[in-house]
Amino acid sequence: MKNRTILPFLPILLAALPLGAHDYEAPGAGGSVGGPVALSEVAIDNLGIATITTKIETIAKPLLLPGQLDLAPGQQARITAPYSGRIDRVHVSPGQGVRKGEVLLEVVPLTIGAKPMELKSPIDGFVLGHGAIAGAAFTSDDELLMIGNDSFLHLHAAAFPSPEAAQITSGTRGVLLTEAYPGEEFPVEVLERVIEPDTGMHSHGHWQIHCRVENPDRKLTPGLRGTLHFTPSGTIHGIKIPRRAVLGEMGNLYVYLRDENHFEPQAVTLGKRLGPEVEILRGLVPGDRVVVRGNYQLPYAENSPGAEEHDHDHDEHEEEDHGHEGEEHEEHGEEDHEDGDEHHDEHDEHDEHDHHHHGHEADEEALNFMRGLWLGAAAGIAFFLVVHVLVGFVSLLRRPARKAS
């Protein structure tokens, strides 16, 4: 009976769920191009609109190479013992900096009566690997500690022969970008470029680029992967904008241009990606004001009430005022005052009309909201009644027939 009692109430919850999310669409969803929109100053401030002015700039075509970090040769050391024994004392902890010649461990051979032996660090660095525990036994093959100097690391990158890659030589500088630290650039200096023949069929070999990466804060760790950015010589001139300013989908890309309080979409054709920026091949000219912040909301924004009318009325009133100044100052000085009163009355009527118009829109929105709630509740109740009748009918069919006496 409990299942029969609870089951009919579930449709009410299911029917009520779509009410709050039926007309909702996440910002940026869909690929349709938004139309032009006029906004008030308040709306522009609320959206946080920000723009940049396009100009002709020097555009570098970067060479991007995948790479991986590792400890530099000679900057790591495995600490082992020349015999089997037992760890007597541990003098360091993980991450601790040590100096060359500093005592790390004291170990005791398995030979009875043997004196402890000190194991010292052969290099300056940090304790990277730590498996040493006082009292633990070990063999001569066990790694007790790993000491490494990661204040600078080596970056190994691969590149196929090309005119751009051929410009990378010893001393060339670039930057390393990683997903672990988005937006942060780590300076890189090329140490050497070597040719490593590829054993694959129909291959022409590739180049190994060995670089040095300074790591004073020890943010970077061995094994971390990233993208190496080089800027070869041979640049071009053009327009570039932040990638975040571009909206739409591939084949239907656009940006928003601002002209005073008006915002209009403009189709663009993209060129090369330049880190956080992108080259614009077609669609923009120098002097365009491109929206770079708040642009994701513009396709869904509606014209602010009075934004366009205000500009139009303002221009008309200015023309009327200038006309009255030319004529009435010459012939009818007193009529200027009367026209000013009429002009003021027209503004009052216009403001009153806007006030009633806004109030009507607010009442209509509230009425639509209440109508949606009533329709949702009615649908839920009707669904509940139908299911309840069906459950009762099924129960009646399953009830065994009474035997005739």
Secondary structure, DSSP 8 states (H G I E B T S, - for coil): -HHHHHGGGHHHHHHHGGGGTSS---TT-S------EE--HHHHHHHT-EEEE---EEE---EEEEEEEEE-TTSEEEE--SS-EEEEEE---TT-EE-TT-EEEEEEESSTT---EEEE-SSSEEEEEE---TT-EE-TT---EEEE--SEEEEEEEE---HHHHT--TT-EEEEE-SSSTT--EEEEEEEEEEE---STT---EEEEEEEEE-TT--S-TT-EEEEEE--S--EEEEEEEGGG-EEETTEEEEEEEETTEEEEEE-EEEEEETTEEEEEES--TT-EEEEESTTTGGG----TTHHHHHHHHHHHHHHHHHHHHHHTTS-TTHHHHHHHHHHHHHHHHHHHHHHHHHHHHHHHHHHHHHHHHHHHHHHHHHHHHHHHHHHHHHHHHS------
